[in-house]
Amino acid sequence: MNFVIIGAGGYIAERHFKSIKNTKNKLIAACDINDSVGLLDRYFPECKFFKNLSSLQKFIIEFKEKIDFFVVCTPNHLHYKHIKFGLENKINVICEKPTVLFPNQIFKLKNLELKYKKKVYTILQLRLQKELIDFKKYFLNKKLIHKKGNFKLKYITSRGNWYFKSWKGNIAKSGGIVTNIGIHLFDMLIWIVGKPTSFNIYHATETRVRGKLNFKNISVDWFLSIDRNDLPPMNKKNKINFFRQLSFNNKEIEFSNYFDDLHDKSYKKIFKNEGYLLQETYESIKLCHSIKKMIKYKNDT
Protein backbone atom coordinates (compact mmCIF):
# COMPACT_ATOMS: atom_id res chain seq x y z
CA MET A 1 0.00 0.00 0.00
CA ASN A 2 1.05 3.59 -0.60
CA PHE A 3 1.46 6.03 2.30
CA VAL A 4 1.95 9.79 2.55
CA ILE A 5 3.05 11.41 5.82
CA ILE A 6 2.89 14.98 7.07
CA GLY A 7 5.07 16.02 9.99
CA ALA A 8 7.98 13.90 8.76
CA GLY A 9 10.55 15.92 10.73
CA GLY A 10 8.96 15.31 14.14
CA TYR A 11 10.03 12.87 16.84
CA ILE A 12 7.11 10.45 16.42
CA ALA A 13 7.40 10.21 12.63
CA GLU A 14 10.19 7.62 12.79
CA ARG A 15 7.87 5.14 14.49
CA HIS A 16 5.57 5.46 11.50
CA PHE A 17 8.46 5.07 9.05
CA LYS A 18 9.36 1.83 10.84
CA SER A 19 5.80 0.53 10.90
CA ILE A 20 5.20 1.28 7.23
CA LYS A 21 8.42 -0.55 6.37
CA ASN A 22 7.87 -3.41 8.85
CA THR A 23 4.44 -4.07 7.36
CA LYS A 24 6.00 -4.16 3.87
CA ASN A 25 4.32 -1.03 2.54
CA LYS A 26 5.67 2.09 0.79
CA LEU A 27 6.07 5.69 1.89
CA ILE A 28 5.82 7.53 -1.38
CA ALA A 29 5.76 11.14 -0.12
CA ALA A 30 6.56 13.11 3.02
CA CYS A 31 5.94 16.72 4.00
CA ASP A 32 7.29 19.04 6.71
CA ILE A 33 8.04 22.75 6.97
CA ASN A 34 11.47 21.72 8.33
CA ASP A 35 13.90 19.93 6.05
CA SER A 36 15.85 17.92 8.66
CA VAL A 37 14.38 14.63 7.51
CA GLY A 38 17.51 12.61 6.81
CA LEU A 39 15.93 9.59 8.53
CA LEU A 40 13.95 9.09 5.35
CA ASP A 41 17.14 7.78 3.71
CA ARG A 42 17.28 4.96 6.24
CA TYR A 43 13.75 3.78 5.53
CA PHE A 44 12.49 5.13 2.19
CA PRO A 45 15.27 6.76 0.14
CA GLU A 46 12.98 6.99 -2.91
CA CYS A 47 10.35 8.99 -1.00
CA LYS A 48 9.35 12.37 -2.46
CA PHE A 49 9.69 15.30 -0.04
CA PHE A 50 7.71 18.55 0.10
CA LYS A 51 7.87 21.57 2.39
CA ASN A 52 4.31 22.84 2.06
CA LEU A 53 0.76 21.58 1.58
CA SER A 54 0.29 23.13 -1.85
CA SER A 55 3.24 21.19 -3.30
CA LEU A 56 2.02 18.02 -1.61
CA GLN A 57 -1.49 18.64 -2.96
CA LYS A 58 -0.15 18.88 -6.49
CA PHE A 59 1.76 15.61 -6.07
CA ILE A 60 -1.34 13.82 -4.75
CA ILE A 61 -3.42 15.02 -7.71
CA GLU A 62 -0.78 13.97 -10.25
CA PHE A 63 0.09 10.61 -8.65
CA LYS A 64 -1.40 7.93 -10.87
CA GLU A 65 -1.70 5.12 -8.34
CA LYS A 66 -3.99 4.84 -5.34
CA ILE A 67 -2.82 6.45 -2.09
CA ASP A 68 -4.09 4.28 0.74
CA PHE A 69 -3.22 6.22 3.90
CA PHE A 70 -2.37 9.78 4.89
CA VAL A 71 -0.42 9.83 8.19
CA VAL A 72 -0.62 12.91 10.44
CA CYS A 73 2.33 13.51 12.81
CA THR A 74 2.17 17.29 13.04
CA PRO A 75 1.74 19.45 16.19
CA ASN A 76 -1.59 18.88 17.92
CA HIS A 77 -3.24 22.14 16.90
CA LEU A 78 -2.73 21.25 13.23
CA HIS A 79 -4.30 17.78 13.41
CA TYR A 80 -7.81 18.91 12.49
CA LYS A 81 -6.58 20.86 9.45
CA HIS A 82 -4.40 17.99 8.23
CA ILE A 83 -6.96 15.25 8.83
CA LYS A 84 -9.42 17.36 6.85
CA PHE A 85 -6.82 17.68 4.08
CA GLY A 86 -6.44 13.89 3.93
CA LEU A 87 -10.19 13.25 3.83
CA GLU A 88 -10.80 15.92 1.19
CA ASN A 89 -8.24 14.13 -0.96
CA LYS A 90 -10.25 10.92 -0.42
CA ILE A 91 -7.54 9.16 1.57
CA ASN A 92 -7.96 7.22 4.82
CA VAL A 93 -6.12 8.96 7.66
CA ILE A 94 -3.92 7.65 10.49
CA CYS A 95 -3.34 10.29 13.17
CA GLU A 96 -1.23 10.47 16.29
CA LYS A 97 -3.04 11.30 19.50
CA PRO A 98 -4.67 13.54 20.52
CA THR A 99 -6.71 13.30 17.35
CA VAL A 100 -7.87 16.89 17.85
CA LEU A 101 -7.84 19.44 20.68
CA PHE A 102 -11.56 20.25 20.77
CA PRO A 103 -14.37 17.70 21.13
CA ASN A 104 -16.65 19.47 18.62
CA GLN A 105 -14.01 18.84 15.92
CA ILE A 106 -14.71 15.11 16.20
CA PHE A 107 -18.26 15.67 14.92
CA LYS A 108 -17.04 17.84 12.05
CA LEU A 109 -14.59 15.12 11.01
CA LYS A 110 -17.29 12.46 11.29
CA ASN A 111 -19.33 14.41 8.75
CA LEU A 112 -16.32 14.56 6.43
CA GLU A 113 -15.78 10.81 6.81
CA LEU A 114 -19.35 10.25 5.63
CA LYS A 115 -19.02 12.77 2.80
CA TYR A 116 -15.82 11.30 1.38
CA LYS A 117 -16.44 7.67 2.45
CA LYS A 118 -13.07 7.44 4.21
CA LYS A 119 -12.00 6.74 7.80
CA VAL A 120 -9.84 8.39 10.43
CA TYR A 121 -7.83 6.12 12.72
CA THR A 122 -5.97 7.20 15.86
CA ILE A 123 -2.89 5.52 17.34
CA LEU A 124 -3.87 4.48 20.89
CA GLN A 125 -0.96 2.17 21.59
CA LEU A 126 -1.50 1.67 25.33
CA ARG A 127 -4.63 -0.30 24.49
CA LEU A 128 -2.35 -2.82 22.80
CA GLN A 129 0.16 -3.25 25.63
CA LYS A 130 0.01 -6.78 27.03
CA GLU A 131 0.12 -5.79 30.70
CA LEU A 132 -2.85 -3.49 30.27
CA ILE A 133 -4.83 -5.94 28.16
CA ASP A 134 -4.34 -8.57 30.88
CA PHE A 135 -5.36 -6.08 33.56
CA LYS A 136 -8.54 -5.13 31.69
CA LYS A 137 -9.47 -8.81 31.35
CA TYR A 138 -8.91 -9.29 35.08
CA PHE A 139 -10.95 -6.18 35.86
CA LEU A 140 -13.89 -7.27 33.68
CA ASN A 141 -13.80 -10.98 34.58
CA LYS A 142 -13.92 -10.18 38.29
CA LYS A 143 -16.78 -7.74 37.59
CA LEU A 144 -14.90 -5.13 39.59
CA ILE A 145 -16.67 -2.32 37.76
CA HIS A 146 -19.74 -3.09 39.90
CA LYS A 147 -17.82 -2.88 43.18
CA LYS A 148 -16.40 0.04 45.10
CA GLY A 149 -12.73 0.45 44.33
CA ASN A 150 -9.85 2.84 43.90
CA PHE A 151 -7.24 3.09 41.18
CA LYS A 152 -3.93 4.81 41.67
CA LEU A 153 -2.07 5.85 38.58
CA LYS A 154 1.34 7.43 38.14
CA TYR A 155 2.47 8.52 34.71
CA ILE A 156 5.88 10.19 34.70
CA THR A 157 7.78 10.86 31.50
CA SER A 158 10.57 13.39 31.96
CA ARG A 159 11.22 16.18 29.48
CA GLY A 160 14.12 18.61 29.30
CA ASN A 161 14.23 22.38 28.94
CA TRP A 162 13.68 22.08 25.17
CA TYR A 163 10.08 21.00 25.80
CA PHE A 164 8.93 24.46 26.85
CA LYS A 165 10.77 26.14 23.97
CA SER A 166 8.93 23.96 21.46
CA TRP A 167 5.29 23.92 20.38
CA LYS A 168 4.68 21.31 23.08
CA GLY A 169 5.21 23.93 25.75
CA ASN A 170 2.62 26.21 24.15
CA ILE A 171 -0.78 25.32 25.66
CA ALA A 172 -2.64 26.76 22.66
CA LYS A 173 -0.75 24.41 20.34
CA SER A 174 -0.37 21.27 22.46
CA GLY A 175 -3.19 21.54 24.99
CA GLY A 176 -0.61 21.46 27.82
CA ILE A 177 0.65 18.28 29.47
CA VAL A 178 -2.92 17.22 30.35
CA THR A 179 -3.72 16.86 26.65
CA ASN A 180 -0.33 16.25 25.05
CA ILE A 181 0.72 13.51 27.48
CA GLY A 182 -2.28 12.88 29.72
CA ILE A 183 -4.39 11.80 26.74
CA HIS A 184 -2.64 8.39 27.00
CA LEU A 185 -3.59 8.12 30.64
CA PHE A 186 -7.23 9.14 30.28
CA ASP A 187 -7.87 7.08 27.17
CA MET A 188 -6.51 4.01 28.95
CA LEU A 189 -8.74 4.56 32.01
CA ILE A 190 -11.86 5.16 29.92
CA TRP A 191 -11.04 2.06 27.86
CA ILE A 192 -10.87 -0.03 31.05
CA VAL A 193 -13.60 1.50 33.22
CA GLY A 194 -15.96 3.49 30.97
CA LYS A 195 -17.17 7.08 30.95
CA PRO A 196 -16.19 9.22 33.96
CA THR A 197 -18.87 11.06 35.93
CA SER A 198 -16.76 13.88 37.42
CA PHE A 199 -13.22 14.95 38.27
CA ASN A 200 -11.24 17.01 40.76
CA ILE A 201 -7.92 18.78 40.31
CA TYR A 202 -5.72 19.12 43.42
CA HIS A 203 -2.50 20.50 41.96
CA ALA A 204 -1.60 21.89 38.55
CA THR A 205 1.57 23.43 37.17
CA GLU A 206 3.14 23.37 33.73
CA THR A 207 5.13 20.26 34.70
CA ARG A 208 2.80 18.22 36.91
CA VAL A 209 -0.89 17.74 37.55
CA ARG A 210 -2.58 15.71 40.29
CA GLY A 211 -6.26 14.91 40.45
CA LYS A 212 -9.08 12.44 40.94
CA LEU A 213 -11.30 10.94 38.29
CA ASN A 214 -14.66 9.57 39.39
CA PHE A 215 -16.70 6.81 37.78
CA LYS A 216 -19.95 5.22 38.96
CA ASN A 217 -18.32 2.98 41.58
CA ILE A 218 -14.64 3.58 40.92
CA SER A 219 -12.35 6.49 41.75
CA VAL A 220 -8.90 7.10 40.27
CA ASP A 221 -6.19 9.10 42.01
CA TRP A 222 -3.83 10.12 39.24
CA PHE A 223 -0.53 11.94 38.95
CA LEU A 224 0.98 13.15 35.70
CA SER A 225 4.47 14.66 35.50
CA ILE A 226 7.19 15.57 33.03
CA ASP A 227 9.61 16.50 35.84
CA ARG A 228 12.62 14.18 36.17
CA ASN A 229 12.67 14.79 39.92
CA ASP A 230 9.44 12.81 40.25
CA LEU A 231 11.00 9.61 38.87
CA PRO A 232 11.74 6.78 41.35
CA PRO A 233 15.42 6.69 42.47
CA MET A 234 16.07 3.44 40.59
CA ASN A 235 14.85 4.94 37.32
CA LYS A 236 17.11 7.96 37.79
CA LYS A 237 20.07 5.71 38.60
CA ASN A 238 19.49 3.57 35.51
CA LYS A 239 18.75 6.62 33.33
CA ILE A 240 15.23 5.43 32.58
CA ASN A 241 13.28 8.59 31.88
CA PHE A 242 9.76 7.26 32.35
CA PHE A 243 7.69 5.45 34.97
CA ARG A 244 4.14 4.19 34.49
CA GLN A 245 2.32 2.38 37.27
CA LEU A 246 -1.31 1.40 37.78
CA SER A 247 -2.84 -0.22 40.86
CA PHE A 248 -6.35 -1.26 41.80
CA ASN A 249 -6.94 -1.99 45.48
CA ASN A 250 -4.05 -4.39 46.23
CA LYS A 251 -3.26 -5.40 42.64
CA GLU A 252 -0.43 -3.45 41.06
CA ILE A 253 1.08 -3.45 37.59
CA GLU A 254 3.90 -1.46 36.11
CA PHE A 255 3.67 -0.78 32.41
CA SER A 256 6.95 1.05 31.90
CA ASN A 257 8.08 -1.34 29.19
CA TYR A 258 9.14 0.50 26.08
CA PHE A 259 6.37 0.05 23.54
CA ASP A 260 8.22 0.56 20.28
CA ASP A 261 6.43 -2.31 18.50
CA LEU A 262 2.96 -1.09 19.40
CA HIS A 263 2.80 1.14 16.33
CA ASP A 264 3.31 -2.01 14.23
CA LYS A 265 0.42 -3.65 16.08
CA SER A 266 -1.68 -0.52 15.58
CA TYR A 267 -1.05 -0.59 11.83
CA LYS A 268 -1.92 -4.28 11.56
CA LYS A 269 -5.23 -3.67 13.34
CA ILE A 270 -6.00 -0.81 10.97
CA PHE A 271 -5.31 -3.03 7.96
CA LYS A 272 -7.86 -5.52 9.36
CA ASN A 273 -10.46 -2.73 9.84
CA GLU A 274 -10.01 -3.02 13.60
CA GLY A 275 -8.33 0.34 14.19
CA TYR A 276 -9.59 2.93 16.67
CA LEU A 277 -12.05 5.28 15.02
CA LEU A 278 -13.08 8.85 15.82
CA GLN A 279 -15.90 7.93 18.18
CA GLU A 280 -13.50 6.00 20.40
CA THR A 281 -11.37 9.09 20.97
CA TYR A 282 -14.20 11.45 21.89
CA GLU A 283 -14.51 10.83 25.65
CA SER A 284 -10.80 11.29 26.43
CA ILE A 285 -10.61 14.45 24.28
CA LYS A 286 -13.70 15.81 25.99
CA LEU A 287 -12.22 15.07 29.43
CA CYS A 288 -8.85 16.67 28.61
CA HIS A 289 -10.61 19.75 27.26
CA SER A 290 -12.73 20.05 30.43
CA ILE A 291 -9.70 19.69 32.70
CA LYS A 292 -7.74 22.22 30.67
CA LYS A 293 -10.55 24.77 31.03
CA MET A 294 -10.65 24.29 34.80
CA ILE A 295 -6.99 24.50 35.76
CA LYS A 296 -4.85 27.59 35.99
CA TYR A 297 -1.18 26.78 35.88
CA LYS A 298 1.10 28.14 38.56
CA ASN A 299 4.87 28.17 38.70
CA ASP A 300 6.43 25.17 40.40
CA THR A 301 7.63 25.75 43.96
C-alpha positions in Angstrom: 0.0 0.0 0.0 1.1 3.6 -0.6 1.5 6.0 2.3 1.9 9.8 2.5 3.1 11.4 5.8 2.9 15.0 7.1 5.1 16.0 10.0 8.0 13.9 8.8 10.5 15.9 10.7 9.0 15.3 14.1 10.0 12.9 16.8 7.1 10.5 16.4 7.4 10.2 12.6 10.2 7.6 12.8 7.9 5.1 14.5 5.6 5.5 11.5 8.5 5.1 9.1 9.4 1.8 10.8 5.8 0.5 10.9 5.2 1.3 7.2 8.4 -0.5 6.4 7.9 -3.4 8.8 4.4 -4.1 7.4 6.0 -4.2 3.9 4.3 -1.0 2.5 5.7 2.1 0.8 6.1 5.7 1.9 5.8 7.5 -1.4 5.8 11.1 -0.1 6.6 13.1 3.0 5.9 16.7 4.0 7.3 19.0 6.7 8.0 22.7 7.0 11.5 21.7 8.3 13.9 19.9 6.1 15.9 17.9 8.7 14.4 14.6 7.5 17.5 12.6 6.8 15.9 9.6 8.5 13.9 9.1 5.4 17.1 7.8 3.7 17.3 5.0 6.2 13.7 3.8 5.5 12.5 5.1 2.2 15.3 6.8 0.1 13.0 7.0 -2.9 10.4 9.0 -1.0 9.3 12.4 -2.5 9.7 15.3 0.0 7.7 18.6 0.1 7.9 21.6 2.4 4.3 22.8 2.1 0.8 21.6 1.6 0.3 23.1 -1.9 3.2 21.2 -3.3 2.0 18.0 -1.6 -1.5 18.6 -3.0 -0.1 18.9 -6.5 1.8 15.6 -6.1 -1.3 13.8 -4.7 -3.4 15.0 -7.7 -0.8 14.0 -10.3 0.1 10.6 -8.6 -1.4 7.9 -10.9 -1.7 5.1 -8.3 -4.0 4.8 -5.3 -2.8 6.5 -2.1 -4.1 4.3 0.7 -3.2 6.2 3.9 -2.4 9.8 4.9 -0.4 9.8 8.2 -0.6 12.9 10.4 2.3 13.5 12.8 2.2 17.3 13.0 1.7 19.4 16.2 -1.6 18.9 17.9 -3.2 22.1 16.9 -2.7 21.3 13.2 -4.3 17.8 13.4 -7.8 18.9 12.5 -6.6 20.9 9.5 -4.4 18.0 8.2 -7.0 15.2 8.8 -9.4 17.4 6.9 -6.8 17.7 4.1 -6.4 13.9 3.9 -10.2 13.2 3.8 -10.8 15.9 1.2 -8.2 14.1 -1.0 -10.2 10.9 -0.4 -7.5 9.2 1.6 -8.0 7.2 4.8 -6.1 9.0 7.7 -3.9 7.6 10.5 -3.3 10.3 13.2 -1.2 10.5 16.3 -3.0 11.3 19.5 -4.7 13.5 20.5 -6.7 13.3 17.3 -7.9 16.9 17.8 -7.8 19.4 20.7 -11.6 20.2 20.8 -14.4 17.7 21.1 -16.6 19.5 18.6 -14.0 18.8 15.9 -14.7 15.1 16.2 -18.3 15.7 14.9 -17.0 17.8 12.1 -14.6 15.1 11.0 -17.3 12.5 11.3 -19.3 14.4 8.7 -16.3 14.6 6.4 -15.8 10.8 6.8 -19.3 10.3 5.6 -19.0 12.8 2.8 -15.8 11.3 1.4 -16.4 7.7 2.5 -13.1 7.4 4.2 -12.0 6.7 7.8 -9.8 8.4 10.4 -7.8 6.1 12.7 -6.0 7.2 15.9 -2.9 5.5 17.3 -3.9 4.5 20.9 -1.0 2.2 21.6 -1.5 1.7 25.3 -4.6 -0.3 24.5 -2.3 -2.8 22.8 0.2 -3.3 25.6 0.0 -6.8 27.0 0.1 -5.8 30.7 -2.8 -3.5 30.3 -4.8 -5.9 28.2 -4.3 -8.6 30.9 -5.4 -6.1 33.6 -8.5 -5.1 31.7 -9.5 -8.8 31.3 -8.9 -9.3 35.1 -11.0 -6.2 35.9 -13.9 -7.3 33.7 -13.8 -11.0 34.6 -13.9 -10.2 38.3 -16.8 -7.7 37.6 -14.9 -5.1 39.6 -16.7 -2.3 37.8 -19.7 -3.1 39.9 -17.8 -2.9 43.2 -16.4 0.0 45.1 -12.7 0.4 44.3 -9.8 2.8 43.9 -7.2 3.1 41.2 -3.9 4.8 41.7 -2.1 5.9 38.6 1.3 7.4 38.1 2.5 8.5 34.7 5.9 10.2 34.7 7.8 10.9 31.5 10.6 13.4 32.0 11.2 16.2 29.5 14.1 18.6 29.3 14.2 22.4 28.9 13.7 22.1 25.2 10.1 21.0 25.8 8.9 24.5 26.8 10.8 26.1 24.0 8.9 24.0 21.5 5.3 23.9 20.4 4.7 21.3 23.1 5.2 23.9 25.8 2.6 26.2 24.2 -0.8 25.3 25.7 -2.6 26.8 22.7 -0.7 24.4 20.3 -0.4 21.3 22.5 -3.2 21.5 25.0 -0.6 21.5 27.8 0.6 18.3 29.5 -2.9 17.2 30.4 -3.7 16.9 26.6 -0.3 16.3 25.1 0.7 13.5 27.5 -2.3 12.9 29.7 -4.4 11.8 26.7 -2.6 8.4 27.0 -3.6 8.1 30.6 -7.2 9.1 30.3 -7.9 7.1 27.2 -6.5 4.0 29.0 -8.7 4.6 32.0 -11.9 5.2 29.9 -11.0 2.1 27.9 -10.9 0.0 31.0 -13.6 1.5 33.2 -16.0 3.5 31.0 -17.2 7.1 30.9 -16.2 9.2 34.0 -18.9 11.1 35.9 -16.8 13.9 37.4 -13.2 15.0 38.3 -11.2 17.0 40.8 -7.9 18.8 40.3 -5.7 19.1 43.4 -2.5 20.5 42.0 -1.6 21.9 38.6 1.6 23.4 37.2 3.1 23.4 33.7 5.1 20.3 34.7 2.8 18.2 36.9 -0.9 17.7 37.6 -2.6 15.7 40.3 -6.3 14.9 40.5 -9.1 12.4 40.9 -11.3 10.9 38.3 -14.7 9.6 39.4 -16.7 6.8 37.8 -20.0 5.2 39.0 -18.3 3.0 41.6 -14.6 3.6 40.9 -12.4 6.5 41.7 -8.9 7.1 40.3 -6.2 9.1 42.0 -3.8 10.1 39.2 -0.5 11.9 39.0 1.0 13.2 35.7 4.5 14.7 35.5 7.2 15.6 33.0 9.6 16.5 35.8 12.6 14.2 36.2 12.7 14.8 39.9 9.4 12.8 40.2 11.0 9.6 38.9 11.7 6.8 41.4 15.4 6.7 42.5 16.1 3.4 40.6 14.9 4.9 37.3 17.1 8.0 37.8 20.1 5.7 38.6 19.5 3.6 35.5 18.8 6.6 33.3 15.2 5.4 32.6 13.3 8.6 31.9 9.8 7.3 32.4 7.7 5.4 35.0 4.1 4.2 34.5 2.3 2.4 37.3 -1.3 1.4 37.8 -2.8 -0.2 40.9 -6.4 -1.3 41.8 -6.9 -2.0 45.5 -4.0 -4.4 46.2 -3.3 -5.4 42.6 -0.4 -3.4 41.1 1.1 -3.5 37.6 3.9 -1.5 36.1 3.7 -0.8 32.4 6.9 1.1 31.9 8.1 -1.3 29.2 9.1 0.5 26.1 6.4 0.1 23.5 8.2 0.6 20.3 6.4 -2.3 18.5 3.0 -1.1 19.4 2.8 1.1 16.3 3.3 -2.0 14.2 0.4 -3.7 16.1 -1.7 -0.5 15.6 -1.0 -0.6 11.8 -1.9 -4.3 11.6 -5.2 -3.7 13.3 -6.0 -0.8 11.0 -5.3 -3.0 8.0 -7.9 -5.5 9.4 -10.5 -2.7 9.8 -10.0 -3.0 13.6 -8.3 0.3 14.2 -9.6 2.9 16.7 -12.1 5.3 15.0 -13.1 8.9 15.8 -15.9 7.9 18.2 -13.5 6.0 20.4 -11.4 9.1 21.0 -14.2 11.5 21.9 -14.5 10.8 25.7 -10.8 11.3 26.4 -10.6 14.4 24.3 -13.7 15.8 26.0 -12.2 15.1 29.4 -8.9 16.7 28.6 -10.6 19.7 27.3 -12.7 20.0 30.4 -9.7 19.7 32.7 -7.7 22.2 30.7 -10.6 24.8 31.0 -10.7 24.3 34.8 -7.0 24.5 35.8 -4.9 27.6 36.0 -1.2 26.8 35.9 1.1 28.1 38.6 4.9 28.2 38.7 6.4 25.2 40.4 7.6 25.8 44.0 
